[in-house]
């Protein structure tokens, strides 16, 4: 197989979107997949590593919590030898600090040292990988509206931090283009999307029943994520997707699924 521009390890929701606009990349799966342009690769199964040829870039979209630390150490060596640039997608659950309505979580906030994911992210950063810590991902078939409809939103959450999947793809592309290494970025649109405002909007548009409501808790959770560091690497004319335009379009087409 001719060497691709890059590999997408764990071709899930974000990885699939990324590959749609990066045809020179190849996705990987743990087992045989219906997609012809894919290879078998498991981060914790050494015999599958030979399926990846050398390439410029590697995008890891799956969590790195499984397997022994010994095998992971070997994986680090493999990744460093095979790729010039590595980007890992992470979750804001890695932060130990909760923040508040006044104090935001940023890249300097305390991480949870007890989590295997955190330890392995730090090891990846040490070999020059960059980590994109994603907030609530929405897009086709994933929406705050359906999260509400399916009662998946905790009653004590005051607002939600969001990022559209197409924005994530653009940001990943930017990180590779700028050859950024050894950095962590919080990937969020930087807005406090208040759940009550989202609910009222959806009611006005007929997407939620007029009687829909959440049982309010005495102590709401505040967890605002700052994207100030991220903005420094984005073009000055970069515009994040508009949540309410997305919801309105969704309301006129389909209710979607999470």
C-alpha positions in Angstrom: 0.0 0.0 0.0 1.3 3.4 -1.0 2.1 5.6 2.1 -0.9 7.8 2.9 -0.7 11.4 4.1 -1.9 10.2 7.5 -3.8 7.6 9.5 -7.0 8.0 11.6 -6.7 5.6 14.5 -10.2 4.8 15.7 -12.4 6.1 12.9 -15.5 7.1 15.0 -17.8 10.1 14.8 -15.1 12.8 14.5 -12.7 10.6 12.6 -15.3 9.8 9.9 -16.0 13.5 9.4 -12.3 14.2 9.1 -11.7 11.5 6.5 -14.6 12.8 4.4 -12.6 16.0 3.8 -9.2 14.3 3.8 -9.4 11.6 1.2 -5.6 11.0 1.2 -5.9 9.7 4.8 -6.7 6.1 5.8 -8.9 5.1 8.7 -8.2 2.1 11.1 -10.5 -0.3 12.9 -9.9 -3.1 15.4 -11.6 -5.6 13.1 -12.7 -6.1 9.5 -14.9 -3.2 8.4 -17.2 -2.7 5.4 -15.1 0.3 4.3 -12.5 -0.8 1.7 -10.1 2.0 2.6 -9.3 0.9 6.1 -6.7 -1.2 7.9 -6.8 -3.3 11.0 -5.0 -1.6 13.9 -5.4 -2.0 17.7 -3.3 0.2 20.0 -2.8 -2.7 22.4 -2.3 -5.5 19.9 1.3 -5.4 18.7 0.8 -7.8 15.7 -1.6 -5.2 14.1 1.0 -2.4 14.2 2.8 -3.7 11.1 -0.4 -2.8 9.1 0.6 0.9 9.3 3.3 2.2 7.0 5.2 5.3 7.7 3.2 8.6 7.2 3.5 12.3 7.9 0.6 12.4 10.3 -1.5 10.4 12.8 -4.8 11.4 14.3 -5.8 9.3 17.3 -9.6 9.6 18.0 -10.0 6.7 20.5 -9.4 6.9 24.3 -6.1 5.4 25.5 -7.2 3.7 28.7 -6.8 0.0 27.9 -3.9 -2.4 28.2 -0.7 -2.5 30.2 1.6 0.4 30.7 4.4 -1.7 29.2 2.6 -2.2 25.9 1.7 1.5 25.8 5.4 2.4 26.3 6.1 0.3 23.2 3.3 2.0 21.4 4.8 5.4 22.1 8.0 4.3 20.5 6.2 3.0 17.5 4.2 6.2 17.0 7.3 8.4 17.4 9.2 6.3 14.8 6.4 6.2 12.3 4.9 9.7 12.3 6.2 13.2 12.1 3.1 14.7 13.8 0.6 13.1 16.2 -2.7 14.6 17.4 -4.8 13.0 20.1 -8.5 13.8 20.7 -9.4 13.9 24.4 -12.3 14.8 26.6 -12.7 17.6 29.2 -13.4 14.9 31.7 -9.6 14.8 32.2 -9.8 18.0 34.3 -9.9 17.6 38.0 -10.9 21.2 38.6 -14.6 22.0 38.2 -14.4 25.7 37.7 -17.3 28.1 38.3 -19.4 30.6 36.6 -16.7 33.2 37.2 -13.6 30.9 37.0 -13.0 29.1 33.7 -11.2 25.9 33.0 -8.1 26.4 30.8 -5.1 24.4 29.7 -3.3 25.2 32.9 -6.1 23.8 35.1 -5.4 20.8 37.2 -5.8 17.4 35.5 -6.9 14.3 37.3 -3.7 12.4 38.0 -5.6 9.2 38.9 -6.9 8.7 35.4 -4.9 6.4 33.1 -6.0 8.6 30.2 -4.3 11.6 31.7 -1.0 9.8 32.4 -0.9 8.6 28.8 -1.8 12.0 27.4 1.2 13.4 29.3 3.5 10.8 27.8 2.2 11.6 24.3 2.8 15.3 24.9 6.4 14.5 26.0 7.1 12.9 22.6 5.7 16.0 20.7 2.1 15.0 20.2 -0.6 17.6 20.6 -3.8 16.9 22.6 -7.2 18.5 21.6 -9.5 18.4 24.6 -13.0 18.5 23.2 -16.1 19.9 24.8 -19.7 18.7 24.0 -19.6 17.6 20.3 -22.7 18.2 18.2 -23.6 17.9 14.6 -25.5 15.5 12.3 -27.3 12.9 14.5 -25.9 14.5 17.7 -27.7 17.5 19.1 -28.5 19.2 22.4 -32.2 19.0 21.4 -32.2 15.2 21.3 -30.1 15.1 24.5 -33.0 17.0 26.2 -35.7 14.9 24.5 -34.0 11.7 25.7 -33.5 13.1 29.2 -29.7 12.8 29.0 -29.1 16.3 30.5 -28.5 16.5 34.3 -31.0 18.8 35.9 -28.3 20.7 37.8 -26.3 21.7 34.8 -26.7 25.4 34.2 -25.0 25.6 30.8 -23.1 23.5 28.3 -19.9 24.0 26.5 -20.2 22.9 22.8 -18.3 22.5 19.6 -19.6 21.5 16.2 -18.0 18.5 14.5 -17.2 20.5 11.4 -15.4 23.1 13.5 -13.4 20.3 15.1 -12.3 19.1 11.7 -11.1 22.6 10.7 -9.2 22.9 14.0 -7.5 19.5 13.6 -6.5 20.5 10.1 -5.1 23.8 11.4 -3.0 22.1 14.0 -1.4 19.8 11.4 -0.9 22.6 8.9 0.9 24.7 11.5 2.9 21.7 12.6 2.1 22.3 16.3 3.7 19.9 18.6 3.6 19.2 22.3 0.6 21.4 23.1 -2.8 20.9 24.7 -5.8 22.9 23.5 -9.3 23.1 24.8 -11.6 22.9 21.8 -14.8 24.8 22.5 -16.7 27.6 20.8 -16.1 29.6 23.9 -19.8 30.3 24.6 -21.9 29.6 27.7 -24.9 27.9 26.2 -27.5 28.1 28.9 -29.8 25.1 29.0 -32.9 27.2 29.8 -32.2 29.4 26.8 -31.9 26.4 24.5 -35.1 25.0 25.9 -37.0 28.2 25.4 -35.7 28.5 21.8 -36.8 24.9 21.1 -40.2 25.5 22.5 -40.7 28.6 20.4 -39.8 26.6 17.3 -42.1 23.7 18.2 -39.2 21.3 18.8 -40.1 20.8 22.5 -43.5 20.5 24.0 -44.6 23.7 25.8 -44.9 21.9 29.1 -41.3 20.5 28.9 -39.2 21.5 31.9 -36.3 20.3 34.0 -36.5 20.0 37.8 -34.1 22.6 39.1 -31.6 21.7 41.7 -30.4 23.9 44.5 -26.7 23.8 43.6 -26.3 24.1 39.8 -23.0 22.9 38.2 -20.8 25.5 36.6 -18.1 24.4 34.2 -17.1 27.0 31.7 -14.2 26.2 29.3 -11.9 28.9 27.9 -10.9 28.7 24.3 -8.5 31.7 24.5 -5.4 29.6 23.7 -7.2 27.9 20.8 -8.1 31.3 19.2 -4.4 32.2 18.9 -3.9 29.5 16.2 -7.1 30.1 14.3 -7.4 32.5 11.3 -8.7 35.9 12.3 -11.8 35.3 10.1 -12.6 31.8 11.7 -16.3 31.6 12.6 -17.7 28.9 14.9 -20.9 27.2 13.8 -24.0 28.9 15.2 -25.9 26.6 17.6 -29.3 28.1 17.1 -29.1 28.1 13.3 -28.2 24.4 13.6 -31.1 23.7 15.9 -33.5 25.6 13.6 -32.3 23.6 10.6 -32.6 20.4 12.5 -36.1 21.3 13.6 -37.2 21.6 10.0 -35.7 18.3 8.9 -35.3 15.7 11.5 -35.3 15.2 15.3 -31.9 13.4 14.9 -30.3 10.9 17.3 -27.5 11.1 19.8 
